[in-house]
Amino acid sequence: MASARDEILARIRGAGRPAAVAVPRDYERSRSVADPAALFAERVADYRAVVHRVGPGELPERIATCLTARGLSTIALPSDVPASWRVPGITWLPDDPPLPLAELDVADGVLSGCAVAIAETGTIVLDAGEAQGRRMLTLVPDYHLCVVRADQVVVSVPEAVARLEPTRPLTFISGPSATSDIELDRVEGVHGPRTLEVLLVGPA
């Protein structure tokens, strides 16, 4: 007499593969706003992130200012960030070879770029691509300084998804890491950096 397990497995084997089903994607795929970068800056600031609009030539100086103003001196970063980002006066910890967890945990912060940013939701997306590094690099340190170019900002989530490769390790960041307990007391820094600072590079 077959067991319940055998019967269930037999049914699964006999079911075959379901026929392909066309998924309608008739929702709004793109939207336009007068200034996507300005909308992104407004929305990400709503999440208690600090946002600075800077010109391309100002970026190295602003990186130095952001870090020194907070008294941060030891910063992890992906090994492929532009050389101009590694400003003097900071002890840089390139993630090559990969930094051990203990070293990341005592770093003052991390500096990275991004893959895309979403204006409507104030979200930064990392995909472990250029100047982003592996996921652990941007989740363990308590402070994240993220460089976002204006041409990386799209208006809507569907536009962002269209730019991303779904097989890559995607991290969606909407402000500093935060959660709330049953009493609705907000606690920051539980699942990622307690502080997010964004340098939005492009026309002001």
N, C-alpha and C positions, 0 to 999 in steps of 0.2 A: 504494500500500500504506500503510495507516494506521500511524502511529507508536504506540508503547506509550502515550504521553501521550494521544493522541486516543482510543485504545481505553478507557483508564481514565475519561476525561471522559465518553465516551458511556455507559459503564455507570452512572456517577453520575447522569447526566441521566435515564436510563431507570428508575432505581430508584424514583423517586417519593418522596413523603414517608411516613415510617413512621406507622403507625396510633398514635393516642394510647394510652398504656398507663397504667393506674391503678397508682399506687405505694402499696403498703400502708404505712400509718403507725400500726401497732398497737403501737409501742414506748411505753414509759412517757413521757408528755408532761409530767408535773408531779410534784413530790414536796413533802413538807412537813417542816420541821425546827422545833424550838422557837424558835430565834432566827436567822433568815437573816443578819442584819447581823453578829452575832457570829461565825458560821461564815465569812462573807466576810472579816472582819478577820483571823481565824486563818489562812485559806488564803493570802490575799495577803501576809501577813507571812512565810509559808513561802518565798515567792519573794524574800526579802531586801528587800522594800519596808518602809517605815516607815508605820505606821498610827496615827492618833489618833482616838479617839471624842470628838466634841464636840457640845454642844448648839447649836441654831440661833443663839442669841444670842451664843455664844462664837466664831462663825466668823471675823469680821473680826480679832479679837485673835489667834486661832490662826494665821491666815494671816501676820500680821505677825511672830509669834514664830518660825514655821518659816523664814521667809526671813531674818530678821535673825540668827537663831542660826547660820545657815550662812554669814553674811557676803555674802548675795546682795542686789544693789541694783538691777539692771536686768532687768526681767521682761517678757517678751512675753505677750500674752493676746488672746483673741478680743475684738472690739470690743463684743460684746453681753453681756459678763458683768455681773452686778449691780453697781451703783455701790458698794455697801458692801464689795465684795471689794477695791477699789482703795484699800488702806490708805495713809496718809501715810508718808513716809520711803522710798518705793520709786520708782524711775524706771520708769513703766509705758510699754510699747511696744504700743499697740493695733494690731491687724492690719488697719487701715483708713486709707489704702489698704494693700494687701498688702505686708508687710515683705519687702525683698529677702533673698535667701539669706545674703548677707554680713552683714547686720544680725542676722538670726536666729542665725547661727553664733557671734556674739560676745556674745549675750545670756546672762545668768547662768542663766536658766531660763524656764519657761513655767507659767502658771496656767490651768487649764481646769476645766470641769465634765465630765459624761459623759452617755451615753444610757441605759445600763443596766450593772449589775454582776452577776456570777454567783457565788453563794456557794460552790458545790461545787468550782469550779475556781479561785477567787480571781482572776477575770478582769474587767477593765474594758473596756467597749465604747464606742468613740466613733463617731458617724455624721455628723460635721460639722454637727450641729444646734446648738441654742441653747447658748451658752457653751462651745462645743467648737472652733470654728474649722476651718480646712482641715487636712488631714493633715500637711503639712509643718510647720505651726506647733508640733505636739506631738512631732515626730520629730527635729527638728534640735537644739534646745537640750539641754544635758547633764543638766538637772534638770527634772523634771515634778512639779508640785504639783497634784493632782487632787482636786476636791471631789465626793464621792459622797453623795447623800441616801439615807437608810435606805429610803425608799419606791421607790428605783430598784434595790434589790437583789432579785433573784429567786434561787430555789434552784438550778435546773438550766439546762443549755444550751438544751433545747427551749423552755423558758419565755422565755428571753432572745430567741431567734430569733423567737418569736411577737410580741414587742414591736418588732422591728426591721423597717425597710423594706429589702428586699434590693437595691434599685437604688441605695441611698445608698452613699457610700464608707465602708466599715466598717473600723475598726482595732481588733483585739483585743489587749489589753495584759495579760499575766500577769507582773507584776513588772518590774524594770528590764531593759532590753535586754541579752541575754547569749547567747553562743555558746561552743562548745568546739572546739578544734582536734583533730587526730588523736591527740594525746597526752592528750586530755581535760582540757587546761588551760582553765579558764573565763576568758573575756574578756568584760567588760561594756562597754556603750556603743557597740557596733559598728553596730547597726541602729536605734538610738533612744537615749533618755536613759539615762545610766549610773545615775541615781538616781531612784527613784519614791517620792514621799511622798503619802499618802492622808489626806484629812480626811473621816471618815465622820460625817455630820451626822444626828443623830437621838437618840432615847432611848438612854442608856448601858446 
